[in-house]
């Protein structure tokens, strides 16, 4: 079974994909699929944002990378997440640890 058949697509689409690859528009079906997926995300902004958020929440990409994929700055991406009710968990140091660090660098 080839990679496009594994996707369970219609015979017409499979034939069209074969033609595009055969005529040299794409080197492979995988290349065509990657291009189609990128185009989908670029035309459906909400889908791109949701995917970026999910990848971030699953720990697969960093906050900065998720923001970049979404087309936002990191600050804007944090605001989008907050607007969707997504609470980010952050890990902070204890007050004594912070005081020790501030003393070490001469702030207090």
C-alpha positions as CSV (number, residue, x, y, z in Angstrom):
1,X,0.0,0.0,0.0
2,X,1.4,3.4,-0.9
3,X,1.5,6.4,1.4
4,X,-1.5,8.2,-0.2
5,X,-3.7,5.0,-0.1
6,X,-2.9,4.8,3.6
7,X,-4.6,8.1,4.0
8,X,-7.8,6.7,2.6
9,X,-8.4,9.4,0.0
10,X,-10.7,9.2,-3.0
11,X,-9.4,7.5,-6.2
12,X,-9.8,10.9,-8.0
13,X,-7.5,12.7,-5.6
14,X,-5.0,9.8,-5.7
15,X,-5.0,10.0,-9.5
16,X,-4.5,13.8,-9.4
17,X,-1.6,13.5,-7.0
18,X,0.0,10.8,-9.2
19,X,-0.2,13.1,-12.2
20,X,1.3,16.1,-10.4
21,X,4.2,13.9,-9.2
22,X,4.6,12.2,-12.6
23,X,4.7,15.6,-14.4
24,X,7.5,16.8,-12.0
25,X,5.5,19.4,-10.0
26,X,6.6,17.5,-6.9
27,X,9.4,15.1,-6.3
28,X,7.2,12.8,-4.3
29,X,3.7,12.4,-2.8
30,X,5.2,13.2,0.5
31,X,6.5,16.6,-0.8
32,X,3.0,17.3,-2.2
33,X,1.4,16.4,1.1
34,X,3.8,18.7,3.0
35,X,3.1,21.6,0.7
36,X,-0.7,21.0,0.9
37,X,-0.5,20.9,4.7
38,X,1.5,24.1,4.9
39,X,-0.9,25.8,2.5
40,X,-3.9,24.6,4.6
41,X,-2.3,26.1,7.8
42,X,-1.5,29.4,6.0
43,X,-5.1,29.8,4.8
44,X,-6.8,28.7,8.0
45,X,-5.2,30.9,10.6
46,X,-7.4,29.6,13.4
47,X,-6.3,26.1,12.7
48,X,-2.6,27.1,12.7
49,X,-3.1,28.9,16.1
50,X,-4.9,25.9,17.6
51,X,-2.2,23.5,16.4
52,X,0.6,25.7,17.8
53,X,-1.2,25.9,21.1
54,X,-1.6,22.1,21.2
55,X,2.0,21.4,20.3
56,X,3.1,23.8,23.0
57,X,0.8,22.3,25.7
58,X,2.0,18.8,24.8
59,X,5.6,20.1,25.4
60,X,6.6,19.3,21.8
61,X,7.7,22.9,21.0
62,X,8.7,25.9,23.1
63,X,6.5,29.0,23.7
64,X,8.7,31.0,21.3
65,X,8.4,28.4,18.6
66,X,4.6,28.2,19.1
67,X,4.3,32.0,18.8
68,X,6.4,32.0,15.7
69,X,4.3,29.2,14.1
70,X,1.2,31.2,14.9
71,X,2.5,34.4,13.5
72,X,2.6,36.2,16.9
73,X,5.2,37.6,19.2
74,X,5.6,35.7,22.4
75,X,3.7,38.3,24.3
76,X,0.8,38.2,21.8
77,X,0.8,34.3,21.9
78,X,0.5,34.5,25.7
79,X,-2.4,36.8,25.4
80,X,-4.1,34.5,22.9
81,X,-3.7,31.6,25.3
82,X,-5.0,33.7,28.2
83,X,-8.1,34.7,26.1
84,X,-8.8,31.0,25.5
85,X,-8.6,30.4,29.2
86,X,-5.3,28.5,29.1
87,X,-3.3,29.0,32.2
88,X,0.4,28.6,31.9
89,X,2.1,27.0,34.8
90,X,5.4,28.6,35.7
91,X,8.0,27.5,38.2
92,X,9.5,30.2,40.3
93,X,12.2,30.2,42.9
94,X,11.4,30.7,46.6
95,X,11.8,34.1,48.2
96,X,15.0,33.1,50.1
97,X,16.5,31.8,46.8
98,X,15.6,35.1,45.0
99,X,17.0,37.2,47.9
100,X,20.3,35.2,47.8
101,X,20.6,35.8,44.0
102,X,19.9,39.5,44.4
103,X,22.5,39.8,47.1
104,X,25.0,38.0,45.0
105,X,24.6,40.4,42.1
106,X,24.6,43.4,44.5
107,X,21.0,44.6,44.1
108,X,20.2,44.2,47.8
